[in-house]
Amino acid sequence: MKNIIFVVMIMLSPFIIIQICNRTNFFKNRYVLNVSIVLLVYGLILYFVSPEKIFILPSIIIIFLCVLVMKNFYDEMLNLNLTYTPELQKLEAEIDSIKLNTEKIVLENKILEQKLIQQKELFRVIEEINENLDLNKLFLEFYKILQNKFGENIIHIALLKLKKKDVLEVFVLPETLDKKKLDEIKHNYLYPTPRSEFKNYVSNTLFSHYYEYRIAVEYSDKINKEKIVPQIQLLFEETKIGFERAILFKEVEEMSRIDGLTGLYLRRYFMDRLEKEFLRATRYNTKFSILMFDIDFFKKINDTYGHLAGDYLLKSIAEIFKNTVGQIGLISRWGGEEFLIFLPYHDKNMAVKLAEEIRETIALEKFLYNEKVLHITISCGLSFFPDDDKEINKLIEIADNWLYKAKNTGRNKVMFSQ
C-alpha cells in the first residue's frame, strides 16, 4: 500500500511542479527546465535502485524548490539591476559633480576671504591716510600702498603743484635728482595728449583752487593696463578726501606765511625765520647780509597804468628775485613795493655783487604789459653781520636807512656802509 502511494506521488509531483512553474513563468528559462528534467529522471532511477525509497521523493522536491527559489531571487535581482543601474549611474555622476563644485566653492571662498582681508587692510590704511594732514606723509603712505599692491610694476609716482601751465613743485617717489627725468615727468603730466605717446601713465587731479594739485603714476608695460588702471583710479577716489584735507591745510598754512601775489614769504613769517637764522649765525660765528629793495616810482606806475599793471610788475620782480637768489637765501615781500632778502654766509663783497646783479637785471628788463613795454628801476640798501651791528632789528634799520639814501640820491643804485 505504501509503495502504491509513493509511486502515485512520484507520478503527480512533476505535474504539481509544472503547474507551479507555469504560474511563475519559471520555464521561460531553459536552464531551469533542464534542471527539472534531470532531477525527475534522477529521482526515478534512485527509486528503482535504492532500498529506502521513502526518503528519495522529499529530497528531490526540496532540492528542486531550492533551485526554484534561488532562480527566482536571481531573476528579481537581475531585473532590479537592469532597472536601477542607469539611475544609480546618474546619481553617481551628480555626486561627483557636486563634489567637484564643492571643491571649487571652497577654493573660491578661500580666495574671497583672502581678498576680503586684503581689502579690509587696504581700507584701514586708507582711513589712516585720510586722517593725515601732512601732505608729504600722506603722499608717502599712498606710494607704500601702491608698492605693496603692485610691487615693481610701479615705476614712480609724482605729486605736482601747478598754476596754469607752470609746475611750481614736483615731489617724486622714489626720489630722483635727475633733471632730465623731472623734466620728462613735468611734460608728461602737463601735456598728457596724445594718450598713445604715454601709454603707461595715469593721473588724477586731487584739488584745484588757487593751485592745482595732481597726482600721477607711471607703471610698467609688463602689467595689463585693464587690470592696473581701474585699481589705481579706485585708490585715487578713496584717498581723494584725505588729499583734499591735507592740501587745504597746506594752503591755509601757506597763506599765513606766503604772499598770495608774489609767492614770497610774508613779513611775520620771514621775521620768525630770520630770528632762527640770526641765532644760528651768532652761535657758529658766521656772516650774513640783509638786502632791502624798493621799486622806484611805483606809485606813478599804478597811477598811469593801473593797479593791475602794478601787480604784474610785483610778480615779475619777485620771479627775478627767485631766479637770482634761488635756494641760497630767504626772500620776503616786506610791504607794498618793498622786498627784504636774507643771505646767509655772504660777506659784504658777495652781497653787494648779488645786489648789483639784481638791480642791473631789472633795469635792463623789458616788462610787456597789455602790449606796452614798461621800464622800471629798483634801489637797494644793505647791512652786514657782524660788521654793521649784532642785533637783527638794528641791521634791518641800517639797511632801510641806506635804501632811503639811495632813493634820495638818484635811485637805481645800491648803497651800504663803506
C-alpha positions as CSV (number, residue, x, y, z in Angstrom):
1,M,0.0,0.0,0.0
2,K,2.9,2.4,0.9
3,N,4.6,1.6,-2.4
4,I,1.5,2.4,-4.3
5,I,1.1,5.8,-2.6
6,F,4.7,6.6,-3.2
7,V,4.5,5.7,-6.9
8,V,1.4,7.9,-7.2
9,M,3.3,10.8,-5.6
10,I,6.2,10.4,-7.9
11,M,3.9,10.5,-10.9
12,L,1.9,13.5,-9.6
13,S,5.0,15.6,-8.5
14,P,6.1,16.6,-12.0
15,F,2.6,17.9,-12.7
16,I,2.5,19.8,-9.5
17,I,5.9,21.3,-10.2
18,I,5.0,22.1,-13.8
19,Q,1.9,24.0,-12.6
20,I,3.9,26.0,-10.1
21,C,6.5,26.9,-12.7
22,N,3.8,27.9,-15.2
23,R,2.2,30.2,-12.8
24,T,5.6,31.8,-12.0
25,N,6.8,31.8,-15.7
26,F,9.7,29.7,-14.4
27,F,10.2,27.6,-17.5
28,K,10.8,30.5,-19.7
29,N,14.3,30.0,-18.6
30,R,15.7,26.8,-20.4
31,Y,18.3,26.3,-17.7
32,V,15.6,25.6,-15.1
33,L,13.7,23.3,-17.4
34,N,16.8,21.2,-17.9
35,V,17.5,21.0,-14.2
36,S,13.9,19.9,-13.5
37,I,14.0,17.0,-16.1
38,V,17.4,15.9,-14.8
39,L,16.1,15.8,-11.2
40,L,13.0,13.9,-12.2
41,V,15.0,11.2,-14.1
42,Y,17.5,11.1,-11.3
43,G,14.7,10.5,-8.7
44,L,13.1,7.7,-10.7
45,I,16.4,6.0,-11.1
46,L,17.1,6.3,-7.3
47,Y,13.6,5.0,-6.6
48,F,14.1,1.8,-8.5
49,V,17.6,1.3,-7.3
50,S,17.5,2.5,-3.6
51,P,16.1,0.2,-0.9
52,E,15.0,3.3,1.2
53,K,12.5,4.6,-1.3
54,I,10.5,6.7,1.1
55,F,13.3,9.4,1.5
56,I,14.0,9.9,-2.1
57,L,11.0,11.9,-3.2
58,P,11.1,14.6,-0.4
59,S,14.8,15.1,-1.1
60,I,14.2,15.7,-4.8
61,I,11.3,18.0,-4.1
62,I,13.2,20.1,-1.5
63,I,16.3,20.4,-3.9
64,F,14.0,21.4,-6.8
65,L,12.2,24.0,-4.7
66,C,15.5,25.5,-3.5
67,V,16.6,25.8,-7.1
68,L,13.2,27.4,-7.9
69,V,13.6,30.0,-5.1
70,M,17.2,30.8,-5.9
71,K,16.5,31.2,-9.5
72,N,13.5,33.4,-8.9
73,F,15.6,35.5,-6.5
74,Y,18.4,35.8,-9.1
75,D,15.9,36.9,-11.8
76,E,14.4,39.5,-9.5
77,M,17.8,40.9,-8.6
78,L,18.8,41.0,-12.3
79,N,15.6,42.9,-13.1
80,L,16.3,45.3,-10.3
81,N,19.8,45.8,-11.5
82,L,18.7,46.5,-15.1
83,T,16.0,48.9,-13.9
84,Y,18.1,51.0,-11.4
85,T,21.6,50.9,-12.9
86,P,21.1,53.9,-15.1
87,E,19.6,55.8,-12.2
88,L,22.5,54.8,-10.0
89,Q,25.0,55.9,-12.6
90,K,23.2,59.2,-12.9
91,L,23.2,59.7,-9.2
92,E,26.9,58.8,-9.0
93,A,27.7,61.4,-11.8
94,E,25.7,64.0,-9.9
95,I,27.5,63.2,-6.6
96,D,30.9,63.5,-8.5
97,S,29.7,66.8,-9.9
98,I,28.6,68.1,-6.5
99,K,32.0,67.1,-5.0
100,L,33.8,69.0,-7.8
101,N,31.6,72.0,-7.4
102,T,32.1,71.9,-3.6
103,E,35.8,71.9,-4.0
104,K,35.6,74.9,-6.4
105,I,33.4,76.7,-4.0
106,V,35.7,76.0,-1.1
107,L,38.7,77.3,-3.1
108,E,36.7,80.4,-4.2
109,N,35.7,81.1,-0.6
110,K,39.4,80.9,0.4
111,I,40.3,83.3,-2.4
112,L,37.4,85.7,-1.4
113,E,38.4,85.5,2.2
114,Q,42.0,86.5,1.3
115,K,40.7,89.3,-0.9
116,L,38.4,90.5,1.9
117,I,41.3,90.5,4.4
118,Q,43.4,92.5,1.9
119,Q,40.5,95.0,1.2
120,K,40.0,95.4,5.0
121,E,43.7,96.1,5.5
122,L,43.6,98.5,2.5
123,F,40.7,100.5,3.7
124,R,42.2,100.6,7.2
125,V,45.3,102.1,5.7
126,I,43.2,104.5,3.6
127,E,41.4,105.6,6.7
128,E,44.7,106.4,8.3
129,I,45.8,108.2,5.2
130,N,42.6,110.3,5.1
131,E,43.2,111.3,8.7
132,N,46.7,112.6,7.9
133,L,47.1,116.4,7.4
134,D,50.7,116.3,6.3
135,L,50.6,116.2,2.5
136,N,54.1,114.8,2.1
137,K,53.5,112.0,4.6
138,L,50.1,111.2,3.0
139,F,51.8,111.0,-0.4
140,L,54.5,108.7,1.0
141,E,51.8,106.4,2.5
142,F,50.0,106.3,-0.8
143,Y,53.2,105.2,-2.5
144,K,53.6,102.4,0.0
145,I,50.1,101.2,-0.8
146,L,50.9,101.0,-4.5
147,Q,54.2,99.3,-3.7
148,N,52.5,96.6,-1.6
149,K,49.8,96.0,-4.1
150,F,51.7,96.1,-7.4
151,G,55.4,95.8,-6.4
152,E,57.9,96.5,-9.1
153,N,55.1,97.3,-11.6
154,I,55.0,100.8,-10.1
155,I,57.9,102.8,-11.7
156,H,57.3,106.1,-9.9
157,I,54.6,108.4,-8.7
158,A,54.6,112.2,-8.7
159,L,52.8,114.9,-6.8
160,L,52.7,118.1,-8.8
161,K,51.7,121.6,-7.8
162,L,50.7,123.7,-10.7
163,K,49.5,127.2,-11.5
164,K,48.0,127.3,-15.0
165,K,50.8,125.8,-17.1
166,D,53.6,126.3,-14.6
167,V,54.9,123.5,-12.5
168,L,55.7,125.1,-9.1
169,E,56.6,121.9,-7.2
170,V,57.3,118.3,-8.0
171,F,57.6,115.6,-5.4
172,V,58.6,112.2,-6.9
173,L,58.9,108.8,-5.3
174,P,61.2,107.0,-5.5
175,E,63.2,110.2,-5.2
176,T,65.3,111.3,-8.2
177,L,67.8,114.1,-8.7
178,D,67.9,113.5,-12.4
179,K,66.8,116.8,-14.0
180,K,66.1,115.1,-17.3
181,K,63.7,112.7,-15.5
182,L,62.0,115.6,-13.7
183,D,61.5,117.5,-16.9
184,E,60.1,114.3,-18.5
185,I,57.6,114.0,-15.6
186,K,56.6,117.6,-15.9
187,H,56.0,117.3,-19.6
188,N,54.1,114.0,-19.5
189,Y,51.7,115.3,-16.8
190,L,51.2,118.8,-18.1
191,Y,50.6,117.6,-21.7
192,P,49.1,114.1,-21.4
193,T,47.9,114.1,-25.0
194,P,48.1,112.4,-27.3
195,R,47.5,109.5,-25.0
196,S,49.2,107.0,-27.3
197,E,52.5,108.5,-26.5
198,F,52.1,108.0,-22.8
199,K,50.5,104.5,-22.5
200,N,51.9,103.8,-19.1
201,Y,50.8,106.9,-17.3
202,V,47.6,107.5,-15.2
203,S,47.0,110.8,-13.4
204,N,44.2,112.4,-11.5
205,T,43.5,116.0,-10.3
206,L,43.3,115.9,-6.5
207,F,42.4,119.5,-5.8
208,S,42.1,122.7,-7.9
209,H,41.6,126.1,-6.4
210,Y,44.3,128.8,-6.5
211,Y,46.8,126.0,-7.3
212,E,46.1,122.7,-9.0
213,Y,47.4,119.5,-7.3
214,R,47.8,116.5,-9.5
215,I,49.0,113.0,-8.6
216,A,50.3,110.7,-11.4
217,V,51.6,107.2,-11.6
218,E,53.9,105.6,-14.2
219,Y,53.5,101.8,-14.3
220,S,55.4,99.0,-16.1
221,D,54.3,97.9,-19.5
222,K,54.6,94.3,-18.2
223,I,51.3,94.5,-16.4
224,N,47.9,94.6,-18.1
225,K,46.6,98.1,-18.4
226,E,43.0,97.0,-17.9
227,K,44.0,95.3,-14.7
228,I,46.1,98.1,-13.0
229,V,44.4,101.3,-14.2
230,P,41.0,100.7,-12.6
231,Q,42.6,99.8,-9.3
232,I,44.8,102.9,-9.3
233,Q,41.8,105.0,-10.1
234,L,39.9,103.4,-7.2
235,L,42.7,104.3,-4.9
236,F,42.6,107.9,-6.2
237,E,38.9,108.1,-5.4
238,E,39.2,106.5,-2.0
239,T,42.1,108.8,-0.9
240,K,40.9,112.0,-2.6
241,I,39.1,113.3,0.5
242,G,42.3,112.8,2.6
243,F,44.4,114.6,-0.1
244,E,41.9,117.5,-0.3
245,R,42.0,118.0,3.5
246,A,45.9,117.9,3.5
247,I,46.1,120.3,0.6
248,L,43.6,122.7,2.2
249,F,45.6,122.5,5.4
250,K,48.8,123.2,3.5
251,E,47.2,126.1,1.6
252,V,45.9,127.7,4.8
253,E,49.3,127.2,6.3
254,E,51.0,128.8,3.3
255,M,48.5,131.7,3.4
256,S,49.9,132.5,6.8
257,R,53.5,132.7,5.5
258,I,53.3,133.2,1.7
259,D,52.2,136.3,-0.1
260,G,49.5,135.3,-2.5
261,L,50.5,137.7,-5.2
262,T,54.3,137.2,-5.4
263,G,54.7,133.8,-3.7
264,L,57.3,135.3,-1.4
265,Y,57.4,135.0,2.4
266,L,55.2,137.3,4.4
267,R,56.8,139.7,6.8
268,R,55.7,138.0,10.0
269,Y,56.9,134.5,8.9
270,F,60.1,136.0,7.5
271,M,60.9,137.5,10.8
272,D,60.4,134.2,12.6
273,R,62.8,132.6,10.2
274,L,65.2,135.5,10.5
275,E,65.4,135.2,14.3
276,K,66.3,131.5,14.0
277,E,69.0,132.2,11.3
278,F,70.3,135.0,13.5
279,L,70.7,132.7,16.5
280,R,72.5,130.1,14.3
281,A,74.9,132.8,12.9
282,T,75.6,134.0,16.4
283,R,76.2,130.5,17.8
284,Y,78.6,129.5,14.9
285,N,80.1,132.9,14.3
286,T,79.1,133.1,10.6
287,K,78.4,136.1,8.5
288,F,75.2,137.2,6.7
289,S,73.8,140.1,4.8
290,I,70.5,142.0,4.7
291,L,69.3,143.5,1.4
292,M,66.3,145.8,1.2
293,F,64.9,146.7,-2.2
294,D,62.2,149.2,-3.2
295,I,60.7,149.8,-6.7
296,D,61.4,153.3,-8.0
297,F,58.4,155.4,-8.8
298,F,56.0,152.6,-8.2
299,K,53.1,154.9,-7.3
300,K,53.5,156.6,-10.7
301,I,53.2,153.3,-12.5
302,N,49.9,152.5,-10.6
303,D,48.5,155.9,-11.4
304,T,49.5,155.7,-15.1
305,Y,48.8,152.1,-16.0
306,G,46.5,150.9,-13.1
307,H,46.9,148.7,-10.2
308,L,46.8,145.5,-12.3
309,A,50.0,146.7,-14.0
310,G,51.5,147.3,-10.6
311,D,50.6,143.7,-9.6
312,Y,52.1,142.4,-12.8
313,L,55.4,144.2,-12.0
314,L,55.4,142.9,-8.4
315,K,55.1,139.4,-9.6
316,S,57.7,139.8,-12.4
317,I,60.2,141.3,-10.0
318,A,59.5,138.5,-7.4
319,E,60.4,136.0,-10.1
320,I,63.7,137.8,-10.8
321,F,64.5,137.6,-7.1
322,K,63.7,133.9,-7.0
323,N,65.8,133.1,-10.1
324,T,68.7,135.1,-8.9
325,V,68.7,134.2,-5.2
326,G,67.4,130.7,-5.6
327,Q,67.9,128.5,-2.6
328,I,70.8,130.4,-1.1
329,G,68.7,132.9,0.8
330,L,65.3,133.9,2.1
331,I,63.1,136.5,0.3
332,S,60.2,138.4,1.7
333,R,57.7,140.9,0.5
334,W,58.3,143.4,3.3
335,G,55.4,145.7,2.5
336,G,53.9,147.4,-0.6
337,E,56.7,147.5,-3.2
338,E,59.5,146.8,-0.7
339,F,61.4,143.5,-0.5
340,L,63.8,142.1,2.1
341,I,66.4,139.4,1.3
342,F,68.5,137.5,3.9
343,L,71.8,136.0,2.6
344,P,73.5,133.6,5.0
345,Y,77.3,133.1,4.7
346,H,77.5,136.2,2.5
347,D,80.1,138.9,3.3
348,K,80.0,142.4,2.0
349,N,81.6,141.8,-1.4
350,M,79.4,138.8,-2.1
351,A,76.2,140.5,-1.1
352,V,77.0,143.8,-3.0
353,K,77.8,141.7,-6.1
354,L,74.4,139.9,-5.9
355,A,72.5,143.2,-5.2
356,E,74.1,144.8,-8.3
357,E,73.2,141.8,-10.4
358,I,69.5,142.1,-9.4
359,R,69.5,145.9,-9.9
360,E,71.0,145.6,-13.4
361,T,68.8,142.7,-14.4
362,I,65.6,144.7,-13.5
363,A,66.9,147.9,-15.2
364,L,67.5,146.1,-18.5
365,E,64.4,144.0,-18.4
366,K,61.5,145.0,-20.8
367,F,58.3,144.3,-19.0
368,L,55.5,143.7,-21.5
369,Y,52.0,144.6,-20.2
370,N,48.9,144.9,-22.5
371,E,51.2,145.3,-25.5
372,K,53.1,148.1,-23.7
373,V,56.7,147.9,-22.7
374,L,57.4,149.1,-19.1
375,H,60.8,150.1,-17.9
376,I,61.4,150.3,-14.2
377,T,64.4,150.5,-11.8
378,I,65.0,149.5,-8.2
379,S,67.0,150.8,-5.3
380,C,68.8,148.8,-2.6
381,G,70.2,149.3,0.9
382,L,72.5,146.7,2.6
383,S,73.7,145.9,6.1
384,F,76.2,143.2,7.2
385,F,76.5,141.0,10.3
386,P,78.6,141.4,12.4
387,D,80.3,144.4,10.7
388,D,77.4,146.9,10.9
389,D,75.7,145.6,14.1
390,K,74.9,142.4,16.1
391,E,71.2,142.9,16.6
392,I,68.7,141.8,13.9
393,N,66.3,144.7,14.2
394,K,69.2,147.2,14.1
395,L,70.6,145.5,10.9
396,I,67.2,145.8,9.2
397,E,67.0,149.5,10.3
398,I,70.5,150.1,8.8
399,A,69.6,148.5,5.5
400,D,66.4,150.6,5.4
401,N,68.4,153.8,6.1
402,W,70.7,153.0,3.2
403,L,67.7,152.4,1.0
404,Y,66.3,155.7,1.9
405,K,69.6,157.4,1.0
406,A,69.7,155.5,-2.4
407,K,66.2,156.8,-3.3
408,N,67.1,160.3,-2.2
409,T,70.3,160.4,-4.2
410,G,69.1,159.5,-7.7
411,R,67.6,156.0,-7.3
412,N,68.6,152.9,-9.3
413,K,71.6,152.3,-7.1
414,V,72.9,150.1,-4.3
415,M,74.2,151.8,-1.1
416,F,75.8,150.4,2.0
417,S,78.4,151.4,4.7
418,Q,81.9,151.7,3.2
